[in-house]
């Protein structure tokens, strides 16, 4: 099986150079005291691009519709960052900010309006939706394949598989700029204080066996790990997805990612492990999920709550699926919990041999399509290229704006007291001028895992997180489908049966049906069109092998 061939060495060479407390990276670029920071900000690694933009006599207007950015308050760090990149690139940006809760509804309306933003951000799933494909074919958006090679930073910091996924017709044309993400296999964060309270011996970074993991969940549920004498804890956090399915990290143990990813096995077989009739990994998962459910070691309200509610209750769970870059290791008065990280759980006798799975199979976390009405598409490419430059990456990496939201000393240590001061003023005035959402949401590097390390952590904690993130790269199993969905996936019969399977799968997890019932559901799914789906998917994958 091929499970880690995503330029891991290149990723980690850059990552460790920047992540080892950021000291080496910051020192080598001269980002030290306030004076040297100012000097560094004027010397770009991409000199030609920067000089050309600053010498531009005209400021181009560019409207950009972004996701999950609800406000850019005047004077906020996001506002100042926007003005900063506008000046660098010679562009006047109008940010279009639909409500995050109704983004896709607004997206649909935007696509049928004649007056469109120059650049539109799309959820990754839209790459395979008929509405976007038809829009590209009809000329609503432009093919940028002949342009992107001119932008060094854009090419250097975007996964090749992401460009492949944006080639939606598999003919060499590219229909957008990825908002990249780091491909990895997430593990579990475990309550360290509960381990200590129950005298459970576990060393961070070690794998657990399935039996050890189950025993841990059981102890966290029934042995009063918080010592309050009340039965108010559970082993594992679970919650429901929007479609009613369970967002269940237990499936990762059995090499199942989001359930849609196609894999290439060691013998060359192309398959989807969730819906395969040749492999029983998904039945193994269902049987284990039922065991945990029957024992009461998982969230009992899992099918009735969403992620927001679940994370509001996170102090009640001993184990939470997590990427180490998102693992909060700070201890505060409001969050006194401490955690250690387990990279995965392994099953004895598993022929795959180790914990591994893939989720972000295209390396894309949203993408930007350029409207055919955009007068200067190259201006957005220039903007993206500058944002991903070494000069500007320091801002995105800190998710803030240097000399406005943070400073660095000569050793590369970050000081966020500027942001803290703004937040204090906001609390007094009832404002939100320290907003930094735009910086963290706009673009990022596919090889920039240091993005996820909290720069306000002490040096030893940053190094700890860096090492844990490195493990997640080695365990990632890249999918081979590029996010493609065969046409049969839009057939009403196919969709209806797939939704039916979600309801019936819940019965297996909760014990109303045995794990073997999955075989019966699969037979029905293949009859509803999954046999055609499989045929078309394998044919598609073979076209680019």
C-alpha positions as CSV (number, residue, x, y, z in Angstrom):
1,X,0.0,0.0,0.0
2,X,1.2,3.5,-0.8
3,X,0.5,5.6,2.3
4,X,2.9,8.5,2.5
5,X,4.3,9.5,-0.9
6,X,3.3,13.2,-0.7
7,X,6.7,14.8,-0.7
8,X,7.1,14.1,3.0
9,X,10.8,14.8,3.0
10,X,10.2,18.2,1.4
11,X,7.4,18.9,3.8
12,X,9.4,18.1,6.8
13,X,12.6,19.8,5.6
14,X,10.8,23.1,5.4
15,X,8.5,22.4,8.4
16,X,11.2,21.5,10.9
17,X,13.4,24.4,9.7
18,X,10.5,26.8,10.5
19,X,8.9,24.9,13.4
20,X,11.8,24.4,15.7
21,X,10.6,27.4,17.7
22,X,10.7,29.4,14.5
23,X,14.1,30.6,15.6
24,X,16.2,29.3,12.8
25,X,13.8,30.5,10.1
26,X,13.3,33.9,11.7
27,X,17.0,34.4,12.4
28,X,18.1,33.4,8.9
29,X,15.8,36.0,7.4
30,X,16.9,38.7,9.8
31,X,13.5,39.0,11.5
32,X,14.6,40.1,14.9
33,X,14.1,43.3,16.7
34,X,11.5,45.9,15.6
35,X,14.2,47.6,13.5
36,X,15.3,44.5,11.7
37,X,11.7,43.4,11.3
38,X,11.0,46.6,9.5
39,X,14.0,46.0,7.3
40,X,13.0,42.4,6.6
41,X,9.5,43.5,5.6
42,X,11.0,45.7,2.9
43,X,13.3,42.9,1.4
44,X,11.2,40.3,-0.3
45,X,12.3,36.8,-1.3
46,X,10.4,37.5,-4.4
47,X,12.1,40.8,-5.3
48,X,10.9,41.0,-8.9
49,X,7.2,40.5,-8.0
50,X,7.4,43.0,-5.1
51,X,9.3,45.7,-7.0
52,X,7.0,45.4,-10.0
53,X,3.9,45.8,-7.8
54,X,5.2,48.7,-5.9
55,X,6.2,50.5,-9.1
56,X,2.7,50.0,-10.6
57,X,1.3,53.4,-11.5
58,X,-2.3,52.2,-11.4
59,X,-4.2,50.5,-8.6
60,X,-6.4,47.6,-9.9
61,X,-9.7,47.0,-8.4
62,X,-10.4,43.3,-7.3
63,X,-13.5,41.9,-5.6
64,X,-13.0,38.7,-3.7
65,X,-15.8,36.6,-2.1
66,X,-14.4,34.7,0.9
67,X,-15.8,32.0,3.1
68,X,-16.0,32.1,6.9
69,X,-15.0,35.7,7.2
70,X,-18.0,37.6,8.6
71,X,-16.5,41.0,9.3
72,X,-13.3,43.1,8.8
73,X,-13.7,45.9,11.3
74,X,-12.2,49.2,10.4
75,X,-8.8,49.5,12.1
76,X,-8.7,45.8,13.0
77,X,-5.6,43.7,12.3
78,X,-7.4,42.0,9.4
79,X,-8.2,45.4,8.0
80,X,-4.6,46.6,8.3
81,X,-3.3,43.4,6.8
82,X,-5.7,43.9,3.9
83,X,-4.3,47.4,3.3
84,X,-0.8,46.0,3.7
85,X,-1.1,43.4,0.9
86,X,-3.1,45.9,-1.3
87,X,-0.1,48.3,-1.1
88,X,2.4,45.5,-1.8
89,X,0.6,44.2,-4.9
90,X,-1.0,47.5,-6.1
91,X,-4.6,46.5,-5.8
92,X,-7.8,47.8,-4.3
93,X,-9.7,44.8,-2.8
94,X,-13.4,44.7,-2.1
95,X,-14.0,41.8,0.2
96,X,-17.4,40.2,-0.3
97,X,-18.5,38.6,3.0
98,X,-21.7,36.4,2.9
99,X,-22.9,35.0,6.2
100,X,-21.0,31.9,7.0
101,X,-24.1,30.0,8.0
102,X,-25.7,30.6,4.6
103,X,-22.6,30.7,2.5
104,X,-23.6,28.0,0.0
105,X,-27.0,29.6,-0.5
106,X,-25.3,32.9,-1.3
107,X,-23.0,31.1,-3.6
108,X,-25.9,29.7,-5.6
109,X,-27.4,33.2,-5.9
110,X,-24.0,34.7,-6.9
111,X,-23.6,32.2,-9.7
112,X,-26.9,33.1,-11.4
113,X,-26.3,36.9,-11.0
114,X,-24.7,38.7,-13.9
115,X,-22.8,41.0,-11.5
116,X,-20.3,38.6,-9.9
117,X,-17.2,39.2,-7.8
118,X,-13.9,38.8,-9.7
119,X,-12.9,35.9,-7.5
120,X,-15.2,33.5,-5.7
121,X,-14.3,31.0,-3.0
122,X,-15.9,27.6,-3.3
123,X,-16.1,24.6,-0.9
124,X,-13.9,21.7,-2.0
125,X,-16.9,19.5,-2.7
126,X,-18.0,21.9,-5.5
127,X,-15.2,20.6,-7.7
128,X,-17.3,17.6,-8.6
129,X,-20.8,19.3,-8.5
130,X,-22.6,19.6,-11.8
131,X,-23.3,23.3,-11.2
132,X,-19.7,24.3,-11.0
133,X,-18.6,21.9,-13.8
134,X,-21.3,23.4,-16.1
135,X,-20.3,26.9,-15.1
136,X,-16.7,26.3,-16.2
137,X,-17.8,24.7,-19.4
138,X,-20.1,27.6,-20.2
139,X,-17.3,30.1,-19.7
140,X,-18.4,31.6,-16.4
141,X,-14.9,30.9,-15.0
142,X,-11.5,31.0,-16.6
143,X,-8.9,28.3,-17.2
144,X,-5.7,29.5,-15.6
145,X,-3.4,26.6,-16.6
146,X,-1.3,28.8,-18.9
147,X,-0.8,31.4,-16.2
148,X,0.1,29.6,-13.0
149,X,3.5,28.6,-14.1
150,X,4.6,32.2,-13.9
151,X,4.0,32.4,-10.2
152,X,6.9,30.8,-8.3
153,X,5.5,30.8,-4.8
154,X,2.1,29.6,-5.9
155,X,3.7,26.6,-7.6
156,X,6.2,25.9,-4.8
157,X,3.7,25.8,-2.0
158,X,0.8,24.0,-3.6
159,X,0.5,20.2,-3.7
160,X,0.6,18.7,-7.2
161,X,-2.4,16.7,-6.4
162,X,-4.3,19.9,-5.8
163,X,-3.7,21.2,-9.3
164,X,-4.7,17.7,-10.5
165,X,-8.0,18.0,-8.6
166,X,-8.7,21.4,-10.2
167,X,-8.3,19.8,-13.6
168,X,-11.9,18.9,-13.4
169,X,-12.2,17.7,-17.0
170,X,-8.9,15.8,-16.9
171,X,-7.7,17.7,-20.0
172,X,-5.0,19.9,-18.5
173,X,-7.2,22.9,-17.8
174,X,-7.1,24.3,-14.3
175,X,-10.1,26.1,-12.8
176,X,-8.9,27.8,-9.6
177,X,-6.4,28.4,-6.9
178,X,-6.4,26.0,-4.0
179,X,-6.6,27.2,-0.4
180,X,-4.2,24.5,0.5
181,X,-4.1,22.3,3.6
182,X,-1.6,20.0,5.0
183,X,-2.4,16.3,4.3
184,X,-2.1,14.2,7.4
185,X,-3.7,11.5,9.5
186,X,-5.1,12.8,12.7
187,X,-4.9,10.9,16.0
188,X,-6.4,11.4,19.5
189,X,-5.8,13.9,22.3
190,X,-6.2,12.3,25.7
191,X,-6.8,13.9,29.1
192,X,-3.4,13.8,30.8
193,X,-4.8,14.8,34.2
194,X,-7.3,11.9,34.0
195,X,-4.5,9.4,33.1
196,X,-2.6,10.6,36.2
197,X,-5.7,10.5,38.4
198,X,-6.3,6.9,37.4
199,X,-2.6,5.9,37.5
200,X,-2.8,4.8,33.8
201,X,0.7,4.6,32.2
202,X,0.8,6.1,28.8
203,X,3.7,7.8,26.9
204,X,2.8,10.5,24.4
205,X,3.5,9.5,20.8
206,X,3.0,5.8,21.3
207,X,0.4,3.8,19.5
208,X,-2.3,1.9,21.4
209,X,-3.7,-1.5,20.6
210,X,-7.5,-1.7,20.1
211,X,-7.9,-3.4,23.5
212,X,-5.8,-0.8,25.3
213,X,-7.8,2.0,23.7
214,X,-11.1,0.4,24.7
215,X,-10.0,-0.1,28.2
216,X,-8.9,3.5,28.4
217,X,-12.4,4.7,27.2
218,X,-14.0,2.4,29.8
219,X,-11.8,3.7,32.6
220,X,-12.5,7.3,31.6
221,X,-16.3,6.6,31.7
222,X,-16.7,4.5,34.9
223,X,-13.7,5.1,37.2
224,X,-14.5,8.8,38.1
225,X,-11.4,10.2,36.4
226,X,-12.2,13.8,37.5
227,X,-12.6,12.7,41.1
228,X,-15.9,14.6,41.7
229,X,-17.9,11.5,42.7
230,X,-20.4,12.1,39.9
231,X,-21.1,9.9,36.9
232,X,-20.5,12.8,34.3
233,X,-17.7,11.7,32.1
234,X,-17.4,9.7,28.9
235,X,-14.5,8.1,27.1
236,X,-14.9,9.5,23.6
237,X,-16.5,12.5,22.0
238,X,-18.8,11.8,19.1
239,X,-21.4,14.0,17.3
240,X,-23.6,14.1,14.3
241,X,-22.8,15.5,10.8
242,X,-25.3,17.6,9.0
243,X,-26.6,14.6,7.0
244,X,-27.3,12.7,10.2
245,X,-24.3,10.4,9.9
246,X,-22.0,10.0,12.8
247,X,-18.7,11.9,12.8
248,X,-17.0,8.9,14.2
249,X,-13.2,8.9,14.5
250,X,-13.3,5.2,15.4
251,X,-13.4,4.5,11.7
252,X,-9.9,5.9,11.3
253,X,-8.6,2.9,13.2
254,X,-9.8,0.7,10.4
255,X,-8.3,3.0,7.6
256,X,-11.6,4.7,6.7
257,X,-11.3,8.5,6.2
258,X,-14.4,10.4,5.1
259,X,-15.9,7.4,3.5
260,X,-15.7,8.8,-0.1
261,X,-11.9,8.3,-0.6
262,X,-10.6,5.6,-3.0
263,X,-7.4,3.8,-2.2
264,X,-4.8,1.8,-4.1
265,X,-3.9,-1.4,-2.2
266,X,-0.5,-3.0,-2.2
267,X,-1.5,-5.5,-4.8
268,X,-2.7,-2.7,-7.2
269,X,-6.4,-3.1,-6.4
270,X,-8.3,0.2,-6.6
271,X,-11.1,0.2,-4.0
272,X,-13.2,2.2,-1.5
273,X,-12.7,0.5,1.8
274,X,-16.1,1.7,3.2
275,X,-18.2,0.3,0.4
276,X,-15.9,-2.6,-0.8
277,X,-17.3,-6.2,-0.9
278,X,-13.7,-7.5,-0.9
279,X,-12.5,-6.0,2.4
280,X,-14.3,-6.1,5.7
281,X,-12.7,-3.1,7.4
282,X,-15.9,-1.1,7.6
283,X,-17.7,-4.1,9.2
284,X,-14.9,-4.3,11.7
285,X,-15.4,-0.6,12.5
286,X,-19.2,-1.0,12.9
287,X,-18.7,-3.9,15.3
288,X,-16.2,-2.0,17.4
289,X,-18.4,1.2,17.4
290,X,-21.3,-1.0,18.6
291,X,-19.2,-2.5,21.3
292,X,-18.3,1.1,22.5
293,X,-21.9,2.2,22.3
294,X,-23.3,-0.8,24.2
295,X,-20.7,-0.3,26.9
296,X,-21.7,3.4,27.2
297,X,-18.1,4.7,26.7
298,X,-19.0,7.2,24.0
299,X,-21.2,10.3,24.0
300,X,-24.7,9.0,24.5
301,X,-26.3,12.0,22.7
302,X,-24.0,11.6,19.7
303,X,-26.8,11.4,17.1
304,X,-28.6,14.4,18.6
305,X,-25.8,16.9,18.9
306,X,-23.5,18.7,16.4
307,X,-19.9,19.6,16.7
308,X,-20.6,23.0,18.3
309,X,-22.5,21.4,21.2
310,X,-19.9,18.6,21.5
311,X,-17.0,21.0,21.9
312,X,-18.9,23.0,24.4
313,X,-18.9,19.8,26.5
314,X,-15.3,18.8,25.7
315,X,-14.2,18.9,29.4
316,X,-16.5,15.8,29.9
317,X,-14.6,13.7,27.4
318,X,-11.4,11.8,28.0
319,X,-10.5,11.3,24.4
320,X,-11.1,13.6,21.4
321,X,-10.1,13.1,17.8
322,X,-7.6,15.8,17.0
323,X,-4.7,17.0,14.8
324,X,-1.8,17.9,17.1
325,X,-1.6,21.3,15.5
326,X,-5.0,22.0,17.0
327,X,-4.3,20.5,20.4
328,X,-4.6,23.2,23.0
329,X,-1.7,22.6,25.4
330,X,-2.2,25.8,27.4
331,X,-3.5,25.6,30.9
332,X,-5.8,28.5,31.9
333,X,-8.2,29.2,34.6
334,X,-11.1,28.5,32.2
335,X,-9.4,25.5,30.6
336,X,-7.4,23.7,33.3
337,X,-7.4,20.4,31.3
338,X,-4.1,19.0,30.1
339,X,-3.7,16.6,27.2
340,X,-1.2,14.2,25.6
341,X,-1.4,13.0,22.0
342,X,-1.8,9.5,20.7
343,X,-1.0,9.2,17.0
344,X,-3.3,6.2,16.4
345,X,-4.7,2.8,17.4
346,X,-3.5,-0.4,15.7
347,X,-5.4,-3.7,15.3
348,X,-3.6,-7.0,15.8
349,X,-3.4,-9.1,12.6
350,X,-4.3,-6.2,10.4
351,X,-2.6,-6.9,7.0
352,X,-2.2,-3.2,6.4
353,X,0.1,-3.2,9.4
354,X,-0.3,0.2,11.0
355,X,-2.6,3.0,11.8
356,X,-3.1,5.0,8.6
357,X,-5.9,6.8,6.8
358,X,-6.5,9.7,4.4
359,X,-9.1,12.5,4.6
360,X,-8.0,15.7,2.8
361,X,-7.4,13.7,-0.3
362,X,-6.9,16.6,-2.7
363,X,-4.9,18.8,-0.4
364,X,-7.6,21.5,-1.0
365,X,-9.5,23.2,1.8
366,X,-11.7,25.5,-0.4
367,X,-10.5,27.0,-3.7
368,X,-10.8,30.3,-5.6
369,X,-12.3,30.4,-9.1
370,X,-11.7,33.5,-11.2
371,X,-14.8,34.9,-13.0
372,X,-14.6,35.5,-16.7
373,X,-15.8,39.0,-16.0
374,X,-12.6,39.7,-14.1
375,X,-10.7,42.4,-16.1
376,X,-7.2,41.3,-14.8
377,X,-7.1,37.7,-13.6
378,X,-3.3,37.9,-13.3
379,X,-3.8,40.4,-10.5
380,X,-5.3,37.8,-8.2
381,X,-2.5,35.4,-9.1
382,X,0.0,38.1,-8.3
383,X,-1.8,38.6,-5.0
384,X,-1.8,34.9,-4.1
385,X,1.8,34.6,-5.1
386,X,2.8,37.5,-2.8
387,X,0.7,36.2,0.1
388,X,2.6,32.8,-0.1
389,X,6.0,34.5,-0.4
390,X,8.6,34.1,2.4
391,X,8.2,37.8,3.1
392,X,4.5,37.5,3.8
393,X,4.4,33.9,5.2
394,X,5.5,35.2,8.5
395,X,2.2,37.0,8.9
396,X,0.0,34.0,7.8
397,X,2.2,31.7,9.9
398,X,1.5,33.8,13.0
399,X,-2.1,34.5,11.8
400,X,-1.5,38.1,12.6
401,X,0.3,41.2,11.2
402,X,3.9,41.9,12.1
403,X,4.4,45.2,14.0
404,X,0.6,45.5,14.4
405,X,-0.4,42.3,16.1
406,X,2.9,40.9,17.1
407,X,6.7,41.4,17.2
408,X,9.6,39.0,17.2
409,X,13.0,39.3,19.0
410,X,16.4,38.4,17.6
411,X,15.9,34.8,18.6
412,X,12.6,34.5,16.7
413,X,10.4,34.5,19.8
414,X,6.9,35.9,19.2
415,X,5.4,38.6,21.3
416,X,1.6,39.0,20.9
417,X,1.1,41.8,23.5
418,X,0.0,44.2,20.7
419,X,-2.9,42.0,19.9
420,X,-3.6,41.5,23.6
421,X,-3.7,45.3,24.0
422,X,-6.2,45.6,21.2
423,X,-8.4,42.8,22.7
424,X,-8.4,44.6,26.1
425,X,-9.6,47.8,24.4
426,X,-12.2,45.8,22.5
427,X,-13.6,44.4,25.8
428,X,-13.8,48.0,27.2
429,X,-15.4,49.4,24.1
430,X,-17.6,46.4,23.0
431,X,-15.7,46.3,19.7
432,X,-13.9,43.6,17.7
433,X,-11.0,45.5,16.3
434,X,-8.4,42.7,17.0
435,X,-10.2,40.5,14.4
436,X,-7.5,38.4,12.6
437,X,-9.8,36.0,10.8
438,X,-9.1,37.1,7.3
439,X,-5.3,36.4,7.7
440,X,-5.9,32.9,8.9
441,X,-8.6,32.0,6.4
442,X,-7.4,33.5,3.1
443,X,-4.6,31.3,1.8
444,X,-2.0,29.0,3.3
445,X,0.9,26.8,2.2
446,X,0.4,23.1,1.6
447,X,3.9,22.5,3.0
448,X,3.5,25.0,5.9
449,X,2.6,22.8,8.8
450,X,4.1,25.4,11.2
451,X,1.0,27.4,10.5
452,X,-0.7,25.2,13.1
453,X,1.7,25.8,15.9
454,X,0.6,28.4,18.4
455,X,3.5,30.9,18.4
456,X,2.6,32.2,21.9
457,X,3.6,28.8,23.4
458,X,6.9,28.3,25.2
459,X,9.7,27.0,23.0
460,X,9.6,23.5,24.4
461,X,5.9,23.2,23.7
462,X,6.3,24.4,20.2
463,X,9.0,21.8,19.6
464,X,6.8,19.1,21.2
465,X,3.9,20.0,18.8
466,X,6.3,20.0,15.8
467,X,7.4,16.5,16.5
468,X,3.8,15.3,16.9
469,X,2.8,16.9,13.6
470,X,5.6,15.1,11.9
471,X,4.1,11.8,12.9
472,X,0.8,12.7,11.2
473,X,2.6,13.0,7.8
474,X,4.0,9.5,8.0
475,X,0.6,8.0,8.7
476,X,-1.3,9.8,5.9
477,X,-2.7,7.5,3.2
478,X,-3.3,9.5,0.0
479,X,-6.5,8.8,-1.9
480,X,-6.3,8.3,-5.7
481,X,-9.6,9.7,-6.8
482,X,-8.8,13.5,-6.8
483,X,-12.3,14.0,-5.3
484,X,-14.0,12.9,-8.5
485,X,-17.7,11.8,-8.4
486,X,-19.1,9.8,-11.3
487,X,-22.3,11.0,-12.8
488,X,-24.4,8.3,-11.3
489,X,-23.8,10.0,-7.9
490,X,-26.4,12.6,-8.9
491,X,-29.1,10.0,-9.7
492,X,-32.1,10.4,-7.3
493,X,-32.3,6.6,-6.7
494,X,-28.6,6.6,-5.8
495,X,-28.9,9.6,-3.5
496,X,-32.0,8.2,-1.8
497,X,-30.5,4.8,-1.1
498,X,-27.3,6.4,0.2
499,X,-29.3,8.5,2.7
500,X,-31.2,5.3,3.6
501,X,-27.9,3.7,4.4
502,X,-27.0,6.5,6.9
503,X,-30.2,5.7,8.8
504,X,-29.6,2.0,8.8
505,X,-25.9,2.3,9.7
506,X,-27.1,4.0,12.9
507,X,-29.0,0.9,13.8
508,X,-25.9,-1.2,13.6
509,X,-23.9,1.2,15.8
510,X,-26.7,1.3,18.4
511,X,-27.3,-2.5,18.3
512,X,-30.6,-2.7,16.6
513,X,-28.9,-4.6,13.8
514,X,-25.8,-6.8,13.7
515,X,-22.6,-5.7,11.8
516,X,-23.4,-8.4,9.2
517,X,-26.4,-6.3,8.2
518,X,-23.9,-4.0,6.4
519,X,-23.5,-6.8,3.7
520,X,-27.3,-6.5,3.0
521,X,-27.1,-2.8,2.8
522,X,-24.1,-3.0,0.4
523,X,-26.1,-5.3,-1.9
524,X,-28.9,-2.7,-2.1
525,X,-26.4,0.1,-2.7
526,X,-24.8,-1.7,-5.6
527,X,-28.2,-2.4,-7.1
528,X,-29.0,1.4,-6.7
529,X,-26.0,2.3,-8.9
530,X,-22.8,1.8,-6.9
531,X,-21.8,-0.9,-9.3
532,X,-21.8,1.7,-12.1
533,X,-20.2,4.2,-9.7
534,X,-17.3,1.7,-9.1
535,X,-16.9,1.0,-12.8
536,X,-16.7,4.7,-13.7
537,X,-14.5,5.6,-10.8
538,X,-11.9,2.9,-11.6
539,X,-11.9,3.9,-15.3
540,X,-11.4,7.5,-14.3
541,X,-8.5,6.8,-12.0
542,X,-6.8,4.6,-14.6
543,X,-6.8,7.5,-17.1
544,X,-4.1,9.3,-15.1
545,X,-2.1,6.4,-13.8
